[in-house]
Amino acid sequence: MSKDRRKHLLDAPPSAKLVYKTLEYEGELTQGQLSEETLLPTRTVRYALKELMDRNVVEEQMYFADARKRLYSIAIPDEASDATE
């Protein structure tokens, strides 16, 4: 994890940190899968994902297996922003 990401997560709620780490280890997951993996209530996972997306460390994509769901993954940092570190 880069220093910039660590800074963004420093004051994040514990649930957001857990969801981030789960995505880091497991890869792309839906909200339901995150809830199962973390043992957090769906509502808490939804809040954590919103926090992480607001901090631009997680991105949301369409889940092609079921278009009603979304797939979440760790956002890939811009190479331009990495060059400034």
C-alpha contacts under 8 A as a table, 3 or more apart, distances in Angstrom:
res1	aa1	res2	aa2	distance
1	M	5	R	6.41
1	M	6	R	6.68
2	S	5	R	5.34
2	S	6	R	6.29
3	K	6	R	5.01
3	K	7	K	6.15
4	D	7	K	5.11
4	D	8	H	6.41
5	R	8	H	5.03
5	R	9	L	6.28
5	R	57	V	7.03
6	R	9	L	5.18
6	R	10	L	5.98
7	K	10	L	5.19
7	K	11	D	7.95
8	H	11	D	7.14
8	H	12	A	7.39
8	H	55	R	6.48
8	H	57	V	8.00
9	L	12	A	4.91
9	L	17	K	6.79
12	A	16	A	6.17
12	A	17	K	6.57
12	A	51	E	7.54
13	P	16	A	5.33
13	P	17	K	6.54
13	P	48	A	7.52
14	P	17	K	5.08
14	P	18	L	6.21
15	S	18	L	5.08
15	S	19	V	6.18
15	S	40	L	7.92
15	S	44	T	7.10
15	S	45	V	7.21
15	S	48	A	5.82
16	A	19	V	5.10
16	A	20	Y	6.07
16	A	45	V	7.66
16	A	47	Y	7.87
16	A	48	A	4.25
16	A	49	L	6.72
16	A	51	E	6.77
16	A	52	L	6.50
17	K	20	Y	5.06
17	K	21	K	6.16
18	L	21	K	5.18
18	L	22	T	6.11
18	L	38	T	7.15
19	V	22	T	5.05
19	V	23	L	6.23
19	V	34	L	6.97
19	V	38	T	7.00
19	V	45	V	7.16
19	V	48	A	6.83
19	V	49	L	7.43
20	Y	23	L	5.18
20	Y	24	E	6.12
20	Y	52	L	7.63
20	Y	58	V	7.70
20	Y	74	I	7.35
21	K	24	E	4.82
21	K	25	Y	6.23
22	T	25	Y	5.24
22	T	26	E	5.77
22	T	27	G	7.67
22	T	34	L	7.48
22	T	37	E	7.46
22	T	38	T	7.22
23	L	26	E	5.17
23	L	27	G	4.91
23	L	28	E	6.28
23	L	29	L	6.98
23	L	72	Y	7.76
23	L	73	S	6.08
23	L	74	I	6.48
24	E	27	G	5.82
24	E	73	S	7.97
24	E	74	I	6.73
26	E	29	L	7.56
27	G	73	S	6.29
27	G	74	I	7.76
28	E	71	L	6.21
28	E	72	Y	5.43
28	E	73	S	4.65
28	E	74	I	7.79
29	L	32	G	7.98
29	L	33	Q	5.74
29	L	34	L	6.14
29	L	71	L	5.44
29	L	72	Y	5.43
29	L	73	S	6.80
30	T	33	Q	5.12
30	T	34	L	6.15
30	T	63	Y	7.76
30	T	69	K	6.89
30	T	70	R	5.80
30	T	71	L	4.60
30	T	72	Y	5.93
31	Q	34	L	5.07
31	Q	35	S	6.19
31	Q	42	T	7.19
31	Q	45	V	6.79
31	Q	46	R	7.02
31	Q	69	K	7.88
31	Q	70	R	7.21
31	Q	71	L	7.32
31	Q	72	Y	7.47
32	G	35	S	5.01
32	G	36	E	6.31
32	G	42	T	6.86
33	Q	36	E	5.06
33	Q	37	E	6.09
34	L	37	E	5.08
34	L	38	T	5.92
34	L	39	L	7.98
34	L	45	V	7.04
35	S	38	T	5.41
35	S	39	L	5.50
35	S	40	L	5.18
35	S	41	P	6.06
35	S	42	T	5.58
35	S	45	V	6.18
36	E	39	L	5.20
36	E	40	L	7.23
40	L	44	T	6.29
40	L	45	V	6.39
41	P	44	T	5.30
41	P	45	V	6.40
42	T	45	V	5.07
42	T	46	R	6.12
43	R	46	R	5.06
43	R	47	Y	6.31
44	T	47	Y	5.07
44	T	48	A	6.13
45	V	48	A	4.98
45	V	49	L	6.06
46	R	49	L	5.19
46	R	50	K	6.26
47	Y	50	K	5.14
47	Y	51	E	6.28
48	A	51	E	5.09
48	A	52	L	6.20
49	L	52	L	5.03
49	L	53	M	6.01
49	L	58	V	7.39
50	K	53	M	5.14
50	K	54	D	6.04
51	E	54	D	5.14
51	E	55	R	6.36
52	L	55	R	5.05
52	L	56	N	6.28
52	L	57	V	5.62
52	L	58	V	5.52
53	M	56	N	4.82
53	M	57	V	6.00
53	M	58	V	5.02
53	M	59	E	6.14
53	M	60	E	7.96
54	D	57	V	7.90
55	R	58	V	7.77
56	N	59	E	7.17
56	N	75	A	6.95
57	V	74	I	5.92
57	V	75	A	5.10
57	V	76	I	7.82
58	V	72	Y	6.71
58	V	73	S	5.61
58	V	74	I	4.41
58	V	75	A	4.70
59	E	72	Y	5.73
59	E	73	S	5.57
59	E	74	I	6.14
59	E	75	A	5.23
60	E	70	R	6.32
60	E	71	L	5.70
60	E	72	Y	4.72
60	E	73	S	6.74
61	Q	70	R	5.64
61	Q	71	L	5.08
61	Q	72	Y	6.37
62	M	67	A	6.27
62	M	69	K	6.85
62	M	70	R	4.89
62	M	71	L	5.91
63	Y	66	D	5.64
63	Y	67	A	5.52
63	Y	68	R	7.60
63	Y	69	K	5.67
63	Y	70	R	4.94
63	Y	71	L	5.16
64	F	67	A	5.54
66	D	69	K	5.74
67	A	70	R	7.30
77	P	81	S	7.09
77	P	82	D	7.14
78	D	81	S	5.36
78	D	82	D	6.50
79	E	82	D	4.98
79	E	83	A	6.29
80	A	83	A	5.26
80	A	84	T	6.87
81	S	84	T	5.39
81	S	85	E	7.06
82	D	85	E	5.49
